[in-house]
Amino acid sequence: MSLHNIQPAFSPEIEREIFETCALLRPISIPNLMLVAWRVKEWMEPLLYRTIAVEYAAALEPYPIFTWEALLSAVRTKPTTFFARAVRNLSILGRPLSDEPQEIADKASELVPLCTGIQNLDMYRVPFHNHIAVLGNLRPTRLAMESAYISSIIDAGIPATHPFFSRVTHLQLGSDEGMDLEDLAAQLPSLPCLTHISGEDLSDTEVSRMLAVCVGLQVFVNIFMVVSDDDINSIHDRRYVKLRCGVPLFEWQLGVHTGKDYWSRAEEIIASRLDEELDPDTFRVYDSEVQQNAPLVRHAR
């Protein structure tokens, strides 16, 4: 029988579901799946760009890392609507293997404004002071930035009442050594949907201040890369969890692809407190999902 006469064994709908399942189980395999056939490429390509982590040195197996060269090539050749439909999760580190932070901001300014369907935005050390308008049309529900950059965005023309912040439910405040969070804390109640906040190595004073002003808050996570099990937690608020976390990108990738991250871990801990009398032991230091599964974490490259 001629190869040209061979018909697909499955209907296009089932065939597509099979490929999409494979792609979601192992996203790093998507570029190879795209080589199978043109129809498969059309199905797979949006999934390839669904989650973008750019220019990191390593990733959590089996999730891919993008380069700016590849991304900007796609930005300049694909319809502008492609990224709006495809991208849901974006992580940019402004201090990667090469380039200065402002150079990264210049590159990001080409990509970010196209991603109007984004839900999860994670950016560190990306100084958008000269490109503040690129954020204006985004409506993320999860936002991770350094505290100083959030403050600078607010000062530069996107206040806490701007639509950019209107759907943010989960806010991760990156570490800024020596920064006084009092002014930023005063802005947080203006975020109408905010229910979850996390910070890194925050003092009890900073935590207490934010818990006091954000009355609608359900979860507050204080993240530590290194902390002793014997560390005493003096804040006995049901909403407050102290977590020992792993590599930030690993935490982010695990959450995006599996739904299991430090947020879900904190929610489990808080739920257990609601089901029982408050025991001081429930305010101990806990491990995040990545930390709990540390032996399974491997560098992708």
N, C-alpha and C positions, 0 to 999 in steps of 0.2 A: 504493500500500500504506500502510495506517495505521502511524504510528510505534509504536503500541501493539503491533503484531504483529511488529515486528522482533526477531529472536532474536539473542543474543550470537554473535559469529563464532567465539569460542573457548570451550572448556570452562572452568568456574570455576577449576579448578586451574591451567590455562595462563594464564588472565587474571590470576589473583593473582600468578603468578610474574613476569609482564611488569611489573605495577605495582611489585612489590617490588624488581625489578632497577632500574627507573627511580629509585625512592626511594633506594636505596643508592648509586647512582651520583651522584645530586645531592640530598642530604637537604634542602636549602633549598626544594626544589620540593614537599615532602610536603604542606604546607597546601593548595596548589592541587590536588593529586591527590585530596585528601580531599573535594573539592567535586564530583567526577565522579558519584558515586552512594553510597548508604548502605553497600552492601556493600564498596565500595572504601575508604570511611572506616573501616570496621571492620578492614580489613587494614592500613591505613596508620597509624592512630593510635598503636599500640604502637611502630612504627618511629620516629615523630616524637619519642617520649620515650625512645627507646633510649639516646641520647646527649644529655645536657643540659649546656650551658655557659651560665651565667646572669650577666647584667648586665655583660658585657665591652663595651668601647667598639667593638671591631672583631673580626672573625673571619676565618679563612682561607677563601677562596672554595672550594667552594660550601656551607659548613656554617653552620647557623643559630645564632642567639643567642636565649636566652629572657629574658624579664623576670620579676621576682618577682611582679608583678601577675598575669600569665598563669599562672604555675606554681601560685601559691597558690589561684587560682580553680579550677584543675583538681584540686588536692589536696582542696579542700572540697566538690567535687561528684562526684568519681569514687569508685568502690568502693576501699577500702583495698588490696585485692589487685591493683589495676591497676598501681600503681607497682612492686610487688614483682615482677610478671611482666615489666614493660616495661623498666625502667631498668637499664642495664648500666654506663654511664659517666657520671660526674657531676663537673663542675668548677665550683667556687664561689670567687669572689674577694671577700674581705671588705673591700675598699676600692674599690668601684665608683664609678659616676658620682654616686651619692647615698647617703645613709644612713651611719651610723657602724658600725664593725665589730660592736658588740654588737647593733645592730638587725638586721644581716645574720644573726647567730647565732640571734636569735629567729625570724626567718623560716625559716632553714635547719632549725631544730628541728621545724618542721611537715612538711617534705619528707623530710629524710634518714632518719628511722626507718622510713619506708614503703618505702624502697629496699633491701629485704633481699636482693635478687638482684644487688646491685651487684658489679661485678668491678674497676672502675677508679675510684678516689676521689681527687680532686685538690682540695685546699682550702688556701687561703692567707689568713691574717689573719682567720680565723673563730674567735673566742674561745668555745669550747664549755665553758668552765669551769662555767657555770651550767646547761648542758644535756648534761653528759657522758654521761648514760644513753642519749641518742639514738644513740650509736655502738655500744652494747653488742651489738645483734643483727646487725650488719653483718659480712661476712666477705670483704673485698676481697682480690684477689690483687695488685693494683697500688695503691700508696699514695703520695701526694705531699703533704707538709705541711712547714711550717717546722720546723726542728729544735727551737725553743723550744716549739712547740705539741705536738709529739710528747712532749717531756719533761713538759709540763704535764698531758697526758692520762695519762701513766704515773703521775705524782704524784697525780692526782685520782681514781684508782681503777680505771684500766684498765692494769694492768701489762703488761710485754712478754710475759708468759706467758698473757695473757687470750686467749680465742678470737678477739677482734677482730683480733689479729695472727697468728693461727694459719695463715692461708693466704697471707700476704704473701710474694710472690717478688721483686717489684720495689719498692724503697723509694727515693723521691726526697726528699732532705733540702733544704728550701728555705733560702735564705740568711738567716743571723742574725748580723749584724755584731757582733763582740766576744764571741760566745757560746763558752764552752769546751765542746767536744764530748766530753770525756773520759768524763763520766758516762753520756752517751747511748751512746757507743761500747761501754761495758761491758754495756749492756742488749741490744745487737743480737744476740749469739750465742743469746739466748733465743728468737728468732724461728725456728721449726723449718724453714720452707720458704724462707728468705731466700737468694737466689742473686745478686741484682743490687742494687747501691747506687749512687746518684748524689748529688753535692753541688755546691754553687756556690762557685767561687773558694776552694776549700779549700787550706790550706797543705800542704806536703809532710809535715809532722809529723802533721797530722790524718789525711791519707790513709794514711800508713804505719801509724798506730795502728789504724785500722779494718781494713786489710788483714791485720794481724797477729792481731787477735782474731776475725775472721770467717773461719775456716779453710775453710768450705764455699763461700765466695764465688766466683762464676765471672766476674763483670763488675763493675768499679768505674769509674764515669765522673765525671770532674771537669769541670763545665760552666763555660764562660766566655762572656759576651756579647761582650767585647772582649779579644782576646789576640793578640799578634804571632806570625807564623809562625816567627820566630827565637827564641821563648821556649824556654828549655831545660827539658826534662823530666828530672829527676834520678832519678825512680823507674822502674827498669827491671823491673817486675813484669808478666808476660804479661797479667794480668787488668786492668791499669790503662790507661785511655784518657783523653786530654785532648781535649775537644771544644769547638769554637766553635759555639754554638747561636744560633738565632733567637729570636723572640718566644715565650715559654713556652707561651702558649695555642696558637699555630700548631703548635709541636712536638707538643703533646698531641693536637690535632685530627687532624693528619696521621697520627699513630700509631694513634689509635682507628679511623679510617675506612679506612686503607690498610695498616696493619701496618708501615709504614716510618717509623721515628722514630729518635731518637738511641740508643735501646737496640739496635735492630737494626743500626744503623750501627756501634756499638761491637762487637757480636758478630761482624760481618764482619771488622773490623780484628783482633780477637783470633784469629779462625780463621786469618787469613793468617799470623799469628805462629807458630801451631802447625804450619804447613806448611813452615816454613823456619827456618834458623838465625836466632837473634835478631840483628837489625841495629839499631844505635842509631837509624837513621832511622825505624824503625817506631814509635818513641816520640815522634814529632813531634806538633804540633798538627794535628788533623783538623777538617773541617767536617761538621756534621750534615746530615741530608736537607734540612731547610728552608734551611740556608745554601747548600747545593749548588744548590738550585733557587730561589734568591732572586729572580731575574727573573720567576718564575712566580707569586710570592706577591703577592696583591692584597687590599686591604681589601674586605670585603663591603659595608661601609657607612661 
